[in-house]
Amino acid sequence: MNLLEGGNARLPSGEQAQKVDLVNLSDKQYEAFKTNIVNVIIEMNNAFNKEYGHPLFSSEAIKERRIFAGSASVFFRKSKEEYTNFKPTMGDIDVQVNKADMKIIKEFLDKSVGKEFAGWKYLGYSKVALVYCNVFKVNEEYNPQATNVQIDFNFVKFNQEENRPSTFSQFAHNSDWEDIKQNIKGVAKNALLPIIYNVVYATPGILVSKKTHKPTKNQPDDIHTKSYGYNGSREKYQPVKDEEGNQVYVDGKPAYKEMSTEETPLNTDLNSIFEEMFGKKPTPEELKKLWNYIGVLDLIEKYLNKDQIKLIYTRFGKSLDEMGVDKEVSALILKKFKERFSYVGETNEKMNFSKYVKMMLQG
């Protein structure tokens, strides 16, 4: 079984991207194709620099391939034999660009339709959230294995001084080789981390309005004092205190208020994020495990207890479904989880939140 791919962007003109048949490119074509992608980026970078007075990314970031995300971050570092053994086709090629430049990058792309970059004709883009799905018509030398290739521009936070994606941006959008080898997509790790926070920081309480201190109409399934997302971790709910600094209770439950991101700064330090989840500072080897799903399962096994793991599994499956993750992809992700923790299939895996909190409070 091979990983499912994207790479099907459709443009208003009717043109559509097509997956690249990597395994059937000759060795010479394969290496030329990799080089061509980089040259397209270099020429776009130079054109953007000429137009707007600064490049999309530093030459060092391109040289080190630190601009690429998803499986593309691995694609440029592996041989054809290694890569196509697990990923015989390529969908989209993810490139991270500076979110601060989003407006002028759009303007640049609009002006670039019909132009050629390293011999590839730029056909245009379709927009999906913070991603511009660019489509290029490639040289005939790659036909029929490659025709219209999709290179996505993902808008992320940059390290401004080095003009490259921040370390956290790379972490939050990567696909790790350890996962790829087991047919696991990058969404697995990225979707699992928020659930770990959700369970580790679970606490009994009731959500109230900041102004009135009355219970909100829509109560969350639980109160978790810290949360994690694609932009980092933060304190999501804080206890409500009276003028004397004492905890406020509503209907016998401790009251919490939801904080905005402006009030609770995001934490993007990976060492700190590790410590928040697992209660200790990571070794270099442990921090490396955080970059892939299989590694995170190792860390869960080492640092979390059986009941926490059961609840994580239940909520993880629900989250993947709510995210709209392809059923086949989701099934494989959960299968790997269950292979590691066979007991999550036990009858009491559907422990509800109140029972979980009671169990945690009782030790």
C-alpha positions as CSV (number, residue, x, y, z in Angstrom):
1,M,0.0,0.0,0.0
2,N,1.3,3.4,-0.9
3,L,0.6,6.9,0.5
4,L,-2.3,8.8,-1.1
5,E,-1.3,12.0,-2.9
6,G,-2.6,15.4,-3.6
7,G,-1.6,17.2,-6.8
8,N,-5.0,17.7,-8.4
9,A,-5.4,21.4,-8.3
10,R,-7.8,22.8,-11.0
11,L,-7.4,26.3,-12.3
12,P,-10.2,28.7,-13.4
13,S,-8.8,28.2,-17.0
14,G,-9.7,24.5,-16.8
15,E,-6.1,23.4,-16.6
16,Q,-5.4,20.8,-13.9
17,A,-2.4,19.4,-12.1
18,Q,-1.5,15.8,-12.6
19,K,0.4,13.4,-10.3
20,V,4.0,12.7,-11.3
21,D,4.9,9.1,-12.1
22,L,8.3,9.1,-10.4
23,V,9.0,5.5,-10.6
24,N,8.8,5.4,-14.4
25,L,11.1,8.3,-15.0
26,S,14.5,7.2,-16.1
27,D,17.3,7.7,-13.6
28,K,18.5,10.6,-15.8
29,Q,15.0,12.1,-16.0
30,Y,14.5,11.7,-12.3
31,E,17.6,13.6,-11.3
32,A,16.9,16.3,-14.0
33,F,13.4,16.7,-12.6
34,K,14.6,17.3,-9.1
35,T,17.1,19.9,-10.4
36,N,14.4,21.5,-12.5
37,I,12.1,22.0,-9.5
38,V,14.9,23.8,-7.6
39,N,15.8,25.9,-10.7
40,V,12.1,26.9,-11.0
41,I,12.2,28.1,-7.4
42,I,15.5,29.9,-7.9
43,E,14.2,31.8,-11.0
44,M,11.0,32.7,-9.3
45,N,13.1,33.9,-6.3
46,N,15.2,36.1,-8.5
47,A,12.2,37.5,-10.4
48,F,10.5,38.3,-7.1
49,N,13.6,40.0,-5.8
50,K,13.9,42.1,-8.9
51,E,10.3,43.2,-8.6
52,Y,10.0,43.8,-4.9
53,G,13.5,44.5,-3.7
54,H,13.9,41.4,-1.5
55,P,13.9,37.6,-2.3
56,L,11.3,35.1,-1.3
57,F,13.9,33.2,0.6
58,S,17.7,33.3,1.2
59,S,20.0,31.4,-1.2
60,E,21.2,29.4,1.8
61,A,17.6,28.3,2.6
62,I,17.2,27.1,-1.0
63,K,20.6,25.4,-1.1
64,E,19.9,23.6,2.2
65,R,16.4,22.7,0.9
66,R,14.9,24.2,4.1
67,I,12.1,25.9,2.1
68,F,10.4,22.5,1.4
69,A,7.7,20.9,3.6
70,G,5.7,17.7,3.6
71,S,7.3,14.8,1.8
72,A,9.2,17.2,-0.5
73,S,11.5,17.9,2.4
74,V,12.6,14.2,2.1
75,F,12.3,13.9,-1.7
76,F,15.5,16.0,-2.3
77,R,17.5,14.0,0.2
78,K,16.8,10.5,-1.0
79,S,17.8,8.5,-4.0
80,K,15.3,7.4,-6.6
81,E,15.5,3.8,-5.4
82,E,14.9,4.8,-1.7
83,Y,12.1,7.3,-2.3
84,T,10.1,5.5,-5.0
85,N,10.2,2.3,-3.0
86,F,7.7,4.0,-0.7
87,K,6.3,6.8,-2.8
88,P,6.2,5.9,-6.5
89,T,4.2,9.0,-7.4
90,M,4.3,12.6,-6.4
91,G,1.3,14.9,-5.9
92,D,2.1,18.4,-4.8
93,I,5.5,19.9,-3.9
94,D,5.2,21.9,-0.7
95,V,7.2,25.1,-0.5
96,Q,7.0,27.4,2.5
97,V,6.8,31.2,1.9
98,N,6.6,34.1,4.2
99,K,3.1,34.8,5.5
100,A,4.1,38.5,6.0
101,D,4.6,38.7,2.2
102,M,1.2,37.1,1.3
103,K,-0.3,40.2,-0.4
104,I,2.7,40.9,-2.7
105,I,3.3,37.2,-3.4
106,K,-0.3,37.0,-4.7
107,E,0.4,40.1,-6.8
108,F,3.6,38.5,-8.1
109,L,1.8,35.3,-9.0
110,D,-0.9,37.1,-10.8
111,K,1.7,39.0,-12.9
112,S,3.6,35.7,-13.6
113,V,0.8,33.7,-15.4
114,G,2.1,32.7,-18.8
115,K,5.8,33.3,-18.0
116,E,8.4,30.6,-18.0
117,F,10.7,29.7,-15.1
118,A,13.5,27.3,-15.8
119,G,11.6,26.1,-18.9
120,W,8.3,25.4,-17.1
121,K,5.3,27.6,-18.0
122,Y,3.4,29.0,-15.1
123,L,-0.3,28.4,-15.7
124,G,-1.7,30.0,-12.5
125,Y,-2.9,29.0,-9.1
126,S,-6.0,28.0,-7.1
127,K,-6.3,29.1,-3.5
128,V,-7.1,26.8,-0.5
129,A,-7.0,28.6,2.8
130,L,-3.3,29.7,3.3
131,V,-2.1,27.7,0.4
132,Y,-1.6,28.8,-3.2
133,C,-1.7,25.7,-5.4
134,N,0.6,26.7,-8.4
135,V,0.5,24.7,-11.6
136,F,3.3,24.5,-14.1
137,K,3.5,22.9,-17.5
138,V,6.8,21.0,-17.6
139,N,9.2,20.3,-20.5
140,E,8.1,17.6,-22.9
141,E,11.2,15.6,-22.0
142,Y,9.4,14.5,-18.8
143,N,6.2,13.4,-20.6
144,P,4.1,11.4,-20.1
145,Q,5.3,10.7,-16.6
146,A,5.0,14.4,-15.7
147,T,2.9,17.0,-17.5
148,N,1.3,19.7,-15.3
149,V,3.1,19.8,-11.9
150,Q,1.7,21.3,-8.7
151,I,4.0,23.4,-6.5
152,D,2.1,24.7,-3.5
153,F,3.1,27.9,-1.7
154,N,2.3,27.4,2.0
155,F,2.2,30.7,3.9
156,V,4.0,30.3,7.3
157,K,5.9,32.3,9.9
158,F,9.5,33.0,8.8
159,N,12.8,33.6,10.6
160,Q,13.1,37.1,9.4
161,E,16.8,37.5,10.0
162,E,17.6,34.4,8.0
163,N,14.7,34.8,5.5
164,R,13.6,31.1,5.8
165,P,10.8,29.2,7.4
166,S,11.2,29.1,11.2
167,T,12.2,25.8,12.8
168,F,8.7,25.4,14.2
169,S,7.1,26.1,10.7
170,Q,9.2,23.3,9.3
171,F,8.3,21.0,12.3
172,A,4.5,21.8,12.0
173,H,4.4,20.9,8.2
174,N,6.9,18.1,7.8
175,S,6.6,14.5,6.7
176,D,9.3,12.5,8.3
177,W,11.2,9.6,6.6
178,E,10.5,7.3,9.5
179,D,6.8,7.8,8.9
180,I,7.0,7.6,5.1
181,K,8.7,4.2,5.3
182,Q,5.6,3.0,7.2
183,N,3.1,4.7,4.8
184,I,2.1,7.3,7.4
185,K,1.3,10.8,6.3
186,G,2.5,13.9,8.1
187,V,-1.1,14.7,9.3
188,A,-0.7,11.8,11.8
189,K,1.9,13.5,14.0
190,N,0.4,17.0,13.5
191,A,-3.1,15.8,14.5
192,L,-1.9,13.7,17.4
193,L,-0.1,16.5,19.3
194,P,-3.2,18.6,20.0
195,I,-4.9,15.5,21.4
196,I,-2.0,14.8,23.8
197,Y,-2.4,18.4,25.1
198,N,-6.2,17.9,25.3
199,V,-5.8,14.9,27.6
200,V,-2.7,15.8,29.6
201,Y,-4.1,19.2,30.5
202,A,-7.7,17.9,31.2
203,T,-9.2,19.4,34.3
204,P,-12.8,19.5,35.8
205,G,-14.5,22.9,35.4
206,I,-17.0,25.0,33.6
207,L,-16.4,27.6,30.9
208,V,-17.8,31.1,31.7
209,S,-18.1,34.4,29.9
210,K,-15.2,36.8,30.7
211,K,-17.6,39.7,31.4
212,T,-20.5,38.1,33.2
213,H,-18.9,35.0,34.6
214,K,-22.0,33.1,33.6
215,P,-21.7,29.7,31.9
216,T,-21.3,29.9,28.1
217,K,-24.1,28.5,26.0
218,N,-21.8,25.9,24.3
219,Q,-19.7,24.1,26.8
220,P,-16.6,22.4,25.5
221,D,-16.2,18.6,26.1
222,D,-13.5,19.5,28.6
223,I,-11.4,22.2,30.1
224,H,-7.8,21.9,29.1
225,T,-5.6,24.6,30.4
226,K,-3.1,24.4,27.5
227,S,-3.7,23.7,23.9
228,Y,-1.6,23.0,20.8
229,G,-2.1,23.9,17.1
230,Y,-0.2,24.6,13.9
231,N,1.0,27.9,15.4
232,G,2.3,26.5,18.6
233,S,1.1,25.9,22.2
234,R,-0.6,28.3,24.5
235,E,-2.7,28.7,27.7
236,K,-6.2,28.4,26.3
237,Y,-8.3,28.4,29.5
238,Q,-7.4,30.2,32.6
239,P,-9.1,30.0,36.1
240,V,-11.4,32.8,37.0
241,K,-10.4,34.5,40.2
242,D,-12.2,36.9,42.5
243,E,-10.8,40.3,43.7
244,E,-9.0,38.5,46.5
245,G,-7.4,36.0,44.1
246,N,-9.6,33.0,45.0
247,Q,-10.9,30.5,42.5
248,V,-14.5,31.3,41.4
249,Y,-17.0,28.4,41.4
250,V,-20.2,28.2,39.4
251,D,-22.7,25.4,40.2
252,G,-20.0,23.8,42.4
253,K,-17.5,23.7,39.5
254,P,-14.3,25.8,39.1
255,A,-14.9,28.5,36.5
256,Y,-12.5,29.0,33.6
257,K,-12.4,31.7,30.9
258,E,-11.1,31.3,27.3
259,M,-8.1,33.4,26.5
260,S,-7.3,34.9,23.1
261,T,-4.0,34.4,21.4
262,E,-3.2,38.1,22.0
263,E,-3.5,37.5,25.8
264,T,-1.6,34.2,25.9
265,P,1.4,34.3,23.6
266,L,2.2,31.2,21.5
267,N,5.0,29.0,22.4
268,T,7.0,27.6,19.5
269,D,10.1,26.3,21.3
270,L,10.2,22.5,20.7
271,N,12.1,21.8,23.9
272,S,9.5,23.6,25.9
273,I,6.6,21.9,23.9
274,F,8.1,18.5,24.7
275,E,8.4,19.4,28.4
276,E,4.8,20.6,28.5
277,M,3.6,17.3,27.1
278,F,5.8,14.8,28.9
279,G,6.9,16.6,32.0
280,K,10.7,16.5,31.4
281,K,13.3,18.1,29.3
282,P,14.1,16.0,26.2
283,T,17.4,14.4,25.2
284,P,18.5,15.2,21.7
285,E,17.3,11.7,20.7
286,E,13.9,12.2,22.2
287,L,13.5,15.6,20.5
288,K,14.2,14.0,17.2
289,K,11.4,11.5,17.9
290,L,9.0,14.4,18.2
291,W,9.3,15.0,14.5
292,N,7.4,11.9,13.4
293,Y,4.3,9.9,14.4
294,I,6.2,6.7,15.1
295,G,8.5,8.6,17.4
296,V,5.6,10.3,19.2
297,L,4.1,6.9,19.9
298,D,7.4,5.9,21.5
299,L,7.2,9.0,23.7
300,I,3.6,8.4,24.7
301,E,4.5,4.8,25.7
302,K,7.4,6.1,27.8
303,Y,5.8,9.0,29.6
304,L,2.0,8.6,29.7
305,N,-0.2,6.1,31.5
306,K,-2.5,3.5,30.2
307,D,-5.7,5.4,30.9
308,Q,-4.4,8.6,29.2
309,I,-3.4,6.6,26.2
310,K,-6.8,5.0,25.9
311,L,-8.5,8.4,25.9
312,I,-6.0,9.8,23.4
313,Y,-6.8,7.0,21.0
314,T,-10.5,7.6,21.3
315,R,-10.2,11.4,20.8
316,F,-7.6,11.0,18.1
317,G,-9.9,8.9,16.0
318,K,-12.7,11.4,16.4
319,S,-10.4,14.3,15.5
320,L,-9.2,12.6,12.3
321,D,-12.8,12.1,11.3
322,E,-13.8,15.7,12.1
323,M,-10.8,16.9,10.1
324,G,-12.0,15.1,7.1
325,V,-8.9,12.9,6.7
326,D,-9.3,10.3,4.0
327,K,-10.8,7.1,5.6
328,E,-8.0,4.9,4.2
329,V,-5.3,7.3,5.6
330,S,-7.1,7.5,8.9
331,A,-7.5,3.8,9.2
332,L,-3.8,3.2,8.7
333,I,-2.9,5.9,11.2
334,L,-5.1,4.3,13.9
335,K,-3.9,0.8,13.0
336,K,-0.4,1.8,13.8
337,F,-1.5,3.3,17.2
338,K,-3.4,0.1,18.0
339,E,-0.5,-2.1,17.0
340,R,1.6,-0.3,19.7
341,F,-1.1,-0.2,22.3
342,S,-3.3,-3.2,21.8
343,Y,-5.3,-2.5,25.0
344,V,-7.0,0.6,23.5
345,G,-9.5,-1.8,22.0
346,E,-10.7,-2.9,25.4
347,T,-14.3,-2.2,26.4
348,N,-13.5,0.7,28.6
349,E,-11.7,2.6,25.9
350,K,-14.8,4.8,25.5
351,M,-14.3,6.2,29.0
352,N,-16.1,9.6,29.1
353,F,-14.4,12.7,30.2
354,S,-16.0,12.9,33.7
355,K,-14.9,9.4,34.5
356,Y,-11.4,10.2,33.3
357,V,-11.1,13.3,35.4
358,K,-12.4,11.5,38.5
359,M,-9.8,8.7,37.9
360,M,-7.0,11.3,37.5
361,L,-8.0,13.2,40.6
362,Q,-8.1,9.9,42.6
363,G,-4.6,9.0,41.3
